[in-house]
Amino acid sequence: WDSDTMGQVPSDSAIAANEAFSSILSAADKGVSVFFIDLLLPSYDVTQGSNLYDEVLAVEYCIALADCLKDKSTILVRDDKTVQTVQRILDRREADRLASQPPISISDDNGDAEFKEDGQNDLAEVFDDNETSGRETESLDPESDMDFFRQQLMSSWENDGGEPSKPNPKPDTQIPAPTDIPRNKSVGSTSKPSSPNKTLPEKRYRLASLFGNAKISEGPDMIDNVVEALRKNALPNDDEENLIVLSAITLEEMVAVRSLVAKYESQKNIILVNCKLNPIPKELYGAETVYSILPLIARPVDADSQAVPKDGRSQPKVVVLRRYPGEWEVFVDVGKGFKLAKSAPSDMSNRRGP
């Protein structure tokens, strides 16, 4: 991996978020307010299927991205079931992390508690919960993180997985924007009462859902169902300047994204993480793919050819990469490190990839 030409290896959520954030800043300076981010490694890509996709890891990436942004963010997953599952696991990890910290020492002249940091990176913690298919062994070693990324690269071309999404409505279909209604606290919020001796750091994000527990019709009432669900669950608070939508790929999720963009494009920053919306609807004509990484493998064109070279050499590895404002770039590794093989302009014809 050539960090000079390809950026940092996205070996954990924080590094991957920082890489995307730099591209978001560059695009925002050009007036872009809707951003696509495609981190197409198996654990982040919902189309890879439940055996590979890790919804907790994907949400952690969005949290890391929210921590990079200046203002508060709303992170939107599909439904409240996902919110509750993810939040329960995150809460347990946070409790375990706090329990492993040294005792609190009271040394402030004003009687305020000073908390000793354990120096560990939360984003490097392992996924030891049975409900998620994340990493199974804990390691804070950078080399292990690199190994994890390499495993992600390898598994990305060994599995085609995932179920095909339903056809999207025509791009020019009018989708109504949800109207504002009074909002209650989102399901899964874990705000805790403050203690007189300590103040927990304020979260820069709120985890919410597009649809809550609503049933979305597959018939002619779909749009009305989606808009009503958005009004009750997905609208950001006044102080939340960023909307981060995760893994929207289905027909009803596409309708939800179109509705939110129609309402908030001129008011909020809208970041679509691993959202595969095809064809691109008219509401997203101004969106920009600011960061995209897709690992591939070069295979023989002839089906009779050997899948693995006889001399033991590994097959060429390929990474398709875009970092705004750069072009789409194809890097190939034939055993001597990744080298730029080809580039393609990022124009209207290939805004989502060459």
N, C-alpha and C positions, 0 to 999 in steps of 0.2 A: 504494500500500500504506500503510495507516494503522497505524503501529506502536503507537500508543496503544491501539487497540481490537483489533488483530490480533496483537500481539507482533512480534518481530523477523522480518524476511524470512529464511527458511531458505536463505540463499544459499550456504552451505557446510555440511559435515558438523558442524563444531564448533558453529555457531550453532543449527542444527536440533537437535542433541543437548542444548544448554543449555535450549532452549525446552521440550523434552520432560522434562528432568530436573526443572525447576521444578514441573511438573505431577505427576511421580512423587512428589516430596517431599510435596506437598499431599495426595495420595491415601494415602501411607504413614501420615501422621498420623491418618488416619481408619481405619486398620487394614487397608487393602488390601495384598495381597502379590503379586497377579497383575495385570499391567498390559498393556494393548494400546496399541501405538503404530503409527499408520498414516501413513506419509509417502508419499503416493500420487502422487509424481512419476514419470514414465516410467522414469528411470534406476534408481529404487529399487524399482520394482514388478515382480516376477517375472512377473506375468500379462500384462505388455505384450509378452512375447516376447524372444527372444535378440537381436534387432536393436536393442532399446531398453534392455533391462535390463542393468545394469552390476553384476555381483556384487562387484567390487572396491570400487566406490563404496558399495554397500550395507554391506559389511563395515566399511569405514572409518567409516561412520556409527555402527555398533555399537561400534567401538573408541573413538570420540569419546564415546559414551554411557558406556562403561565407565570412561573417564578422569574422568567427572563423579561417579561413584559412590564411596562411601566405601571399600568393600571390594573385593577382587579379584573378577573375573567370568570365567565361561566363556561364550564365544560359540559357538553351535552352528549350523553350516550342515548341508546335507543329508548329504554324504558326503565321503570322503577325497579324491576327485578334486577337489572344490571347494576343500577346505583347501589342497591342494598348489598348485593354480593361483593362488589368491589369495595364499598365503604367498610364493610365488616372486616375484610382482610386487611385493609389499610389501618384501621383502628387497632387491630390486634398487633400488627407489626410495630405501630407506634408505641403501644403499651409495653411490648417486649423491649423496645429500644430504651424507653424511659426507665424500665426496671433494671436494665443492665448498666445504667449510669452510676457514677459514684454518688454517695450521699450528698445532699445539699448542705452547703456551709453558709451560715449567716454571719457575714463579716462587714456588711455595709453599715456606716454610721447612722443611717436613717432606719435601720432595721429591715431593709429590703434584702431578699434572698439573692445570692449570687450563685448561678448554676454552673457547674463544671461541665464542659463539653467532653463527650467521649471521642470526638475526632473522627467518627465513622461516617461514611457516606450512606445516607438512607437509600439512595438509588442503587447501591450495590448490594443491598440485602437480597437474600435468596427467596424464591417462592417455595415455601414449604407447606402450602395449604393444598389439601386434596381437591379443592374446587378449581384449581388453575393448573395449567400445564407448563409452568415456567421452569426456571432453573432448579435443579434438585440438590445442589451442593453449594454451600456458602463459600464465597471467596471475595476478598477485597484486593486481591493481587491483580495489578494491571495486566499481567500476562494471561491470567485466567479470563479476564474480560475480553482480551483479544481472541483467546481460544473460543469463547462463546460466540463472538461475532463471526469467526471463521465457520463455526458449526452452523450458524444461521445462513451464511452464504451457501454452504454445501447443501443444506436441507431445502433451500429455496428452489433448486432445480431438480431435486429428487422427488418432489411432491407437487402435483398439479392441483390437488384437492379443491374443496369448496363447491358450493352449489351455485349454479347460474342464477343471477338475479332476474327479476321479471322485467319485461320491456318497459322503458321509461315513456311517459307521455310525450307527445310532440313538443319540441322545444318552444313553439310559439303559443302553447296553451296558456291561457291566463290563469294564474294562481293567485288567489286573494291573500293579502297580508293579514296576519292575526292582529286583532285590536287589543289594546292594553286592558287588563283587568287587575284588581287587587291581587297580590300574590302572597301566598303563605310560604313559610320556610320549606325548602326542598326536602324531599325524602332522602334520608341518608346523611343529612348534615350532622356534624359531630361537634358543634360548638359547645364548649364546656363553661360552667360558671367560673368566674375568676376567683382566685384565691387571694386573701389579703396579703399573703407573703410572696406571691409570684404572679407574673403576667405571662401567659403563653403567647408566643409570636402569632400575630394575626395572619390568617390564611389569605393568600392572594387569589384564591379560586373558590368557586362553589360548584359542587358536582350535582348536576340535575339531569333531566331526561327530556326527550322530545315528546313522548307520548304518555308518560306516567303509567297508569294501569288501564288506559283506554283501549277499547277494542276498535281496530281500524277496519272498516269494510273494504272488500276488494271490488265492490260494485260502484255504481254511480255516486254513492254517498261518501266515497273515499276522501275527496278534497275537503268536504265539510267536516268530516271526522278528524282529519289531520289538523285543520285550522283550529278547531275547538280544543283539541288536545294541546296544541302549542300555547293557546291562550292560558290554559290552566297550569302548564308545567314548564315551558321553555323560555318565557320572556325574561330578559336580563333585568336586574335591578338598576336603578339610576346610576350607581357608582361603578357598575361593571361595564367597562369600555370595550372588552374583548369577548367575542363569542368563539369558542373552540368546539367544532362539531367533529365527533369521532366516528369513523367507519360507517358512514351513510352510503348504502349500496342498493337498498331495495326501492321499489316503486314508491311506497309511502314515505320513506325517508327522503327520497329525491323531492317529492312534493313539499315536505317540511323545509328542506334547505332552500328551495325556490321561494317559499313564503317568507322565511326569515331574511333572506338576502333582499327581497323586494322591500321589506320594511326597514331594515337596518343598514343597508349598504352605505348610506350617506351619514350615518350616526355612529357606527361602531366598526371596529376591525373584526372581520370574520375570517377565521382560519379553519380550513377544511382538511382534516388529517385523515389520510387514507380513505377518502370519499371517492368512489368510482361511479361517476354519473355520466352515462353515455346514452344518447348524444348530449353534448353540453347544452343546457337550456339557455334561453335568451338572457335570463337574469345573471348568468355567469359569464357572459361574453367579455366582460371587463376583468375577470379574475385572472390571476397569474400563478403559474406553477413556479414557486420560488425555490423549493428544495425537493429533489427527487433522487432516490437511490434504488436501483433495481439490479440485483445480482443475477447473472445468467451463467450458462455453461455452453461451450461450443461443442456440438455433437456432429458426427458424420452425416452428411446429406444422404449417402448411400446406405440403405438399411442393412446391406450385407457387410458393411465395413465393421471392423472391430470397434466395440464401444470403448474399450480401454486399450491404449497403445501397447503393443507387445513388448516394447523395451522398458515398460514400467513407468514411463513418464505420465504425469497427471494430465488430464484434459485441460485445454485452455479455459481459463476463467474470465468472465466478462462482467463489467459493471457499467451500467448506463446511468449517467449522473448529470444532474443539473443543479447549479447554484446560481441564483439570480445575482447579477444581470448577465451571467455567462451563457454560452450556448449549451445545447445538449451535447454531451461528450460520451464517447464509448472508449473505455479503457480495457485492455486485454493483458492477461498475465499468462505467458506460455512457460512459466517456470523461473523467470528472472525478474519478477516484479511487474506491477501494472504500468503499462505505457499507453499513451493516448494513441488510439488507432483511427478514430474518425470523429468529426464533429458535425452538427447540423444546427441551422439557425432556429431560434425559438420564435416562430411566426404564427400566424393564425391557423395555418394548416397542421401544425404539430404542437400546439400549445400544451398538450398533455403527454407529449412524448413522440419521438420520431418513429 
